[in-house]
Amino acid sequence: MSTPLCLVTGAPGWLGSRLIEVLRDGLPELPVSGPPRKVRCLTLPRKASAAFRTLPPDVEWIEGDVRDRAALREFFRGAEGATVFHLCGLIDPPRLHDLFDVNVSGTRNVLDAAANAGAARLIAISSNTVAGPNRDSGHLFDERSPRNPRLPYGWSKALMEDVVNDAFAAGRLDTVILRACRFYGPGQPGTRTRVFRMIREGRMPIFGRGETRWSMSYLDNTCQAMLLAERTRQAAGRTYWIADRRPYTVEEVLETTEKLLESEFGLPVAHRRIRLPRVLGRIASAADALLQRFGVADPRIHALAHLQSSSACSIEAAERDLGYDPKIELEEGTRRAIRWCVESGQPI
């Protein structure tokens, strides 16, 4: 029998790079990887040098863009029966048009190419932003919750979900959508490392007592969900919320990070907060939404809006249908992220 083929868009990005490792080596906490895989990645031309440096030598990579149908034909060469992990997406591009061009039109191109090649199933990574913020502090999103995106990125992901669901409804391709939440873990981008530094130096703003709740997705938990979605027959055509087992308050995130930085990594911690009134957070959210409607993203306003908005979900459906079992929670996941920063020379 030939080695099963997996196609991955979005490598060598953060999640994509980790998924490739998991496809090759499995997950230490949960053996869901299955037989050895042949892995092929679609890599932006400007990311080719990073792919050469970071992707394992036995991983094939094709230079191309999801907007380029010719590149997708090469990417899907010989892909009958393959699984497609569609992780590619833009978050905050300079031009608003690119957000929808990549996340929506690009996804449609990938679906067309996958269906034409006879791929078996496509797993698409969506986002908690399609639901907007929770209506109150006790509310949890689930698969029955209405979509209510507030920002262009969330709108683009909602439209992405629509084109994926349309492909399944038309009988063209088996699909599963996973709504992952705020990623964290080793290999994080510099923006996340700066947050560690702000927490350590006492420069982290916080609204009220920090009771805002976030569902967060440790990287390996998300990879586990993707592998389970690949093999679970009844998941076809479904959408699942994917996160750690429970939401965390912002105060808990800060306290956990402080404890680990100080007690396990020997770094001095200021143990301070910049406490802000909640009304300022509501103003920041309104301003952020208005500016982004006109294609303007102010990083400071967006960060404040992000800090005050709760986005918490239930993973009960994924646990029931997929057998999803997120082994890593906040303390261990943050420990691993800090250790990666220290070992890789990232200044905290």
C-alpha positions as CSV (number, residue, x, y, z in Angstrom):
1,M,0.0,0.0,0.0
2,S,1.2,3.5,-0.8
3,T,2.0,6.0,2.0
4,P,-1.1,8.2,2.8
5,L,-0.7,11.8,1.5
6,C,-1.5,14.8,3.6
7,L,-1.6,18.3,2.1
8,V,-1.1,21.3,4.3
9,T,-1.7,25.0,3.5
10,G,-0.3,27.6,5.9
11,A,3.2,26.2,6.5
12,P,5.8,27.2,7.6
13,G,3.4,29.2,9.8
14,W,3.1,28.6,13.6
15,L,0.3,26.0,13.5
16,G,1.3,24.6,10.2
17,S,4.8,23.8,11.2
18,R,3.7,22.1,14.4
19,L,1.1,20.1,12.5
20,I,3.8,18.8,10.2
21,E,5.8,17.6,13.2
22,V,2.8,15.9,14.6
23,L,1.9,14.2,11.3
24,R,5.5,12.8,11.2
25,D,6.1,12.1,14.9
26,G,2.8,11.9,16.6
27,L,1.7,13.6,19.8
28,P,3.5,12.7,23.1
29,E,0.3,13.0,25.1
30,L,-2.1,11.1,22.8
31,P,-1.3,8.6,20.1
32,V,-3.6,9.8,17.3
33,S,-1.2,10.2,14.5
34,G,-1.7,6.8,12.8
35,P,0.6,5.4,10.1
36,P,3.5,7.4,8.6
37,R,2.5,10.1,6.2
38,K,3.8,11.7,3.1
39,V,3.4,15.5,3.7
40,R,3.2,18.2,1.1
41,C,3.0,21.9,1.9
42,L,1.9,24.9,-0.1
43,T,4.3,27.7,0.7
44,L,4.2,31.3,-0.4
45,P,7.2,32.2,-2.6
46,R,8.4,34.8,-0.1
47,K,8.4,32.1,2.6
48,A,10.4,29.7,0.6
49,S,13.7,30.4,2.4
50,A,12.0,29.9,5.7
51,A,10.5,26.6,4.5
52,F,13.9,25.4,3.4
53,R,15.3,26.2,6.9
54,T,12.5,24.9,9.1
55,L,10.6,22.2,7.3
56,P,12.0,18.6,7.6
57,P,13.9,17.4,4.5
58,D,11.4,14.6,3.8
59,V,8.5,17.1,3.6
60,E,7.7,18.2,0.0
61,W,6.9,21.9,-0.5
62,I,5.4,23.6,-3.5
63,E,5.8,27.3,-3.9
64,G,2.5,29.0,-4.6
65,D,-0.5,31.0,-3.3
66,V,-4.1,29.9,-2.7
67,R,-5.1,32.6,-5.2
68,D,-3.0,30.9,-7.9
69,R,-5.0,28.1,-9.5
70,A,-2.0,26.9,-11.5
71,A,0.1,26.5,-8.3
72,L,-2.9,24.6,-6.7
73,R,-3.0,22.2,-9.6
74,E,0.6,21.3,-8.9
75,F,0.0,21.2,-5.2
76,F,-2.9,18.7,-5.7
77,R,-1.0,16.5,-8.2
78,G,-1.7,12.8,-7.4
79,A,-3.9,13.8,-4.4
80,E,-6.7,11.3,-4.8
81,G,-7.7,10.1,-1.4
82,A,-5.5,12.6,0.4
83,T,-6.5,14.6,3.5
84,V,-6.2,18.4,3.2
85,F,-5.4,20.5,6.3
86,H,-6.4,24.0,5.2
87,L,-4.6,26.3,7.7
88,C,-3.8,29.2,5.4
89,G,-5.3,32.6,6.3
90,L,-4.6,36.3,6.7
91,I,-5.3,38.1,10.0
92,D,-4.4,41.7,9.6
93,P,-3.1,42.5,6.1
94,P,-2.3,46.1,4.9
95,R,-5.2,46.0,2.5
96,L,-8.7,44.9,3.6
97,H,-9.3,43.5,0.1
98,D,-6.5,40.9,0.6
99,L,-8.3,39.5,3.7
100,F,-11.3,38.4,1.7
101,D,-9.2,37.5,-1.4
102,V,-7.2,35.0,0.6
103,N,-9.5,33.8,3.3
104,V,-12.6,33.5,1.1
105,S,-11.7,33.3,-2.6
106,G,-8.5,31.4,-1.8
107,T,-10.4,28.8,0.2
108,R,-12.8,28.4,-2.7
109,N,-9.9,27.8,-5.0
110,V,-8.5,25.2,-2.6
111,L,-11.9,23.4,-2.4
112,D,-12.2,23.4,-6.2
113,A,-8.7,21.9,-6.6
114,A,-9.3,19.4,-3.8
115,A,-12.6,18.2,-5.3
116,N,-11.1,18.0,-8.8
117,A,-8.2,15.9,-7.5
118,G,-10.4,13.5,-5.6
119,A,-9.2,14.4,-2.1
120,A,-10.9,12.5,0.6
121,R,-11.5,15.2,3.2
122,L,-10.6,18.8,3.9
123,I,-10.2,20.1,7.5
124,A,-10.5,23.9,7.6
125,I,-9.3,26.0,10.5
126,S,-11.8,28.8,11.3
127,S,-11.8,31.2,14.3
128,N,-13.6,32.1,17.5
129,T,-14.0,35.6,15.9
130,V,-17.0,34.4,13.8
131,A,-19.1,34.5,16.9
132,G,-18.1,37.9,18.2
133,P,-17.9,38.4,22.0
134,N,-20.0,36.6,24.5
135,R,-23.2,38.3,25.6
136,D,-22.3,38.1,29.3
137,S,-19.6,36.7,31.6
138,G,-21.4,33.3,32.1
139,H,-22.2,32.6,28.5
140,L,-20.4,29.9,26.5
141,F,-20.6,29.6,22.7
142,D,-21.5,26.2,21.3
143,E,-22.3,24.9,17.8
144,R,-25.9,26.2,18.0
145,S,-24.8,29.8,18.8
146,P,-25.5,32.3,16.0
147,R,-22.6,33.8,14.2
148,N,-22.0,37.5,15.0
149,P,-18.6,38.7,13.7
150,R,-17.7,42.2,14.6
151,L,-14.5,42.8,12.7
152,P,-13.4,42.1,9.0
153,Y,-11.3,39.1,10.0
154,G,-14.3,37.5,11.6
155,W,-16.5,38.3,8.6
156,S,-13.9,36.8,6.3
157,K,-13.8,33.6,8.4
158,A,-17.6,33.4,8.5
159,L,-17.6,33.6,4.7
160,M,-14.9,31.0,4.5
161,E,-17.1,28.7,6.5
162,D,-19.9,29.3,4.1
163,V,-17.8,28.2,1.0
164,V,-16.6,25.1,2.9
165,N,-20.2,24.2,3.9
166,D,-21.4,24.8,0.3
167,A,-18.8,22.4,-1.1
168,F,-20.0,19.7,1.3
169,A,-23.7,20.4,0.7
170,A,-23.1,20.0,-3.1
171,G,-21.5,16.6,-2.5
172,R,-18.2,17.7,-3.9
173,L,-16.0,17.0,-0.9
174,D,-16.1,15.8,2.7
175,T,-15.3,18.7,5.0
176,V,-14.9,19.5,8.7
177,I,-14.6,23.0,10.2
178,L,-12.8,23.6,13.5
179,R,-13.2,26.9,15.2
180,A,-9.9,27.2,17.1
181,C,-9.5,29.9,19.7
182,R,-6.5,32.0,20.9
183,F,-3.4,29.9,20.1
184,Y,-0.5,29.6,22.5
185,G,2.5,27.3,22.8
186,P,6.1,26.9,21.6
187,G,7.2,28.5,18.4
188,Q,5.0,31.6,19.1
189,P,5.4,34.8,17.1
190,G,7.2,37.8,18.6
191,T,3.9,39.5,19.5
192,R,3.2,36.8,22.0
193,T,6.7,36.9,23.5
194,R,6.2,40.7,23.9
195,V,3.1,39.9,26.0
196,F,5.3,37.8,28.4
197,R,7.7,40.7,28.6
198,M,4.9,43.2,29.4
199,I,3.5,40.9,32.1
200,R,7.0,40.5,33.7
201,E,7.6,44.2,33.7
202,G,4.2,45.1,35.1
203,R,3.1,46.9,31.9
204,M,0.1,44.7,31.1
205,P,-3.3,46.6,31.0
206,I,-6.3,44.9,32.5
207,F,-9.9,45.8,32.7
208,G,-11.7,45.7,36.1
209,R,-10.5,42.7,38.1
210,G,-9.5,40.8,35.0
211,E,-12.7,38.7,34.9
212,T,-12.8,38.7,31.1
213,R,-12.9,35.0,30.0
214,W,-11.0,33.5,27.1
215,S,-11.1,30.1,25.6
216,M,-7.5,29.3,24.4
217,S,-6.2,26.6,22.2
218,Y,-2.8,25.1,23.1
219,L,-1.1,24.2,19.8
220,D,-0.9,20.4,20.4
221,N,-4.6,20.3,21.5
222,T,-5.5,21.9,18.1
223,C,-3.4,19.4,16.2
224,Q,-5.1,16.6,18.1
225,A,-8.5,17.9,17.0
226,M,-7.4,18.1,13.4
227,L,-6.3,14.4,13.4
228,L,-9.4,13.3,15.1
229,A,-11.6,15.3,12.6
230,E,-9.7,13.6,9.8
231,R,-10.7,10.0,10.9
232,T,-14.1,10.5,12.4
233,R,-16.7,9.6,9.8
234,Q,-19.7,11.3,11.5
235,A,-17.8,14.7,11.6
236,A,-18.3,15.2,7.9
237,G,-20.1,18.5,7.2
238,R,-19.9,19.6,10.8
239,T,-18.4,22.5,12.6
240,Y,-16.7,22.2,16.1
241,W,-15.4,24.6,18.7
242,I,-11.9,23.6,19.7
243,A,-10.1,24.9,22.8
244,D,-8.6,23.8,26.1
245,R,-11.0,22.1,28.4
246,R,-12.2,25.3,30.1
247,P,-12.0,29.0,29.6
248,Y,-9.5,31.1,31.6
249,T,-9.9,34.6,33.1
250,V,-7.4,37.2,32.0
251,E,-6.3,37.5,35.6
252,E,-5.6,33.8,35.7
253,V,-3.5,34.0,32.5
254,L,-1.4,36.8,34.0
255,E,-1.0,35.1,37.4
256,T,0.0,31.8,35.9
257,T,2.6,33.5,33.6
258,E,4.0,35.5,36.5
259,K,4.3,32.4,38.7
260,L,6.2,30.4,36.0
261,L,8.5,33.3,35.0
262,E,9.5,33.8,38.6
263,S,9.5,30.4,40.3
264,E,10.6,28.2,37.4
265,F,12.7,30.4,35.2
266,G,14.2,32.7,37.7
267,L,13.1,35.9,36.0
268,P,12.2,39.0,38.1
269,V,8.5,39.9,37.9
270,A,7.0,43.3,38.9
271,H,3.6,41.9,40.0
272,R,1.8,45.0,38.8
273,R,-1.2,45.7,36.6
274,I,-2.3,48.8,34.7
275,R,-5.9,48.7,35.7
276,L,-8.3,50.4,33.4
277,P,-12.0,51.2,33.7
278,R,-14.3,48.9,31.7
279,V,-15.9,51.9,29.9
280,L,-12.5,52.5,28.2
281,G,-12.6,48.9,26.8
282,R,-16.1,49.5,25.4
283,I,-14.9,52.7,23.7
284,A,-11.8,50.9,22.3
285,S,-14.0,48.1,20.9
286,A,-16.4,50.5,19.2
287,A,-13.4,52.5,17.8
288,D,-11.7,49.4,16.6
289,A,-14.8,48.1,14.8
290,L,-15.4,51.5,13.1
291,L,-11.8,51.9,12.0
292,Q,-11.5,48.4,10.6
293,R,-14.7,48.9,8.5
294,F,-12.6,51.5,6.6
295,G,-9.6,49.3,6.4
296,V,-7.7,51.0,9.3
297,A,-6.2,48.8,12.1
298,D,-4.6,50.7,15.0
299,P,-2.7,48.0,16.9
300,R,-3.0,49.8,20.3
301,I,-6.8,50.3,20.0
302,H,-7.2,46.7,18.7
303,A,-5.1,45.3,21.6
304,L,-7.3,47.1,24.2
305,A,-10.5,45.9,22.5
306,H,-9.1,42.4,22.5
307,L,-8.3,42.5,26.2
308,Q,-11.8,43.5,27.2
309,S,-13.9,41.1,25.1
310,S,-14.8,37.7,26.4
311,S,-14.7,34.8,24.0
312,A,-15.5,31.5,25.8
313,C,-16.8,28.3,24.3
314,S,-17.9,24.8,25.2
315,I,-16.0,21.9,23.6
316,E,-18.6,19.3,24.6
317,A,-19.6,18.5,21.0
318,A,-15.9,17.8,20.0
319,E,-15.4,15.7,23.1
320,R,-18.6,13.7,22.3
321,D,-18.2,13.3,18.5
322,L,-14.5,13.3,17.9
323,G,-13.2,11.9,21.2
324,Y,-11.3,15.2,21.7
325,D,-9.3,15.1,24.9
326,P,-7.2,18.3,25.4
327,K,-4.4,17.0,27.7
328,I,-2.5,20.3,28.0
329,E,-4.0,23.2,30.0
330,L,-2.9,26.7,30.8
331,E,0.0,26.1,33.2
332,E,1.7,23.4,31.3
333,G,1.1,25.1,28.0
334,T,2.5,28.4,29.2
335,R,5.5,26.6,30.8
336,R,6.3,25.0,27.4
337,A,6.0,28.3,25.6
338,I,8.3,30.1,28.1
339,R,10.8,27.3,27.9
340,W,10.8,27.6,24.1
341,C,11.5,31.3,24.4
342,V,14.4,30.8,26.8
343,E,15.9,28.0,24.8
344,S,15.6,29.8,21.5
345,G,17.0,33.0,22.8
346,Q,13.7,35.0,22.6
347,P,14.0,38.0,25.0
348,I,11.3,37.9,27.7
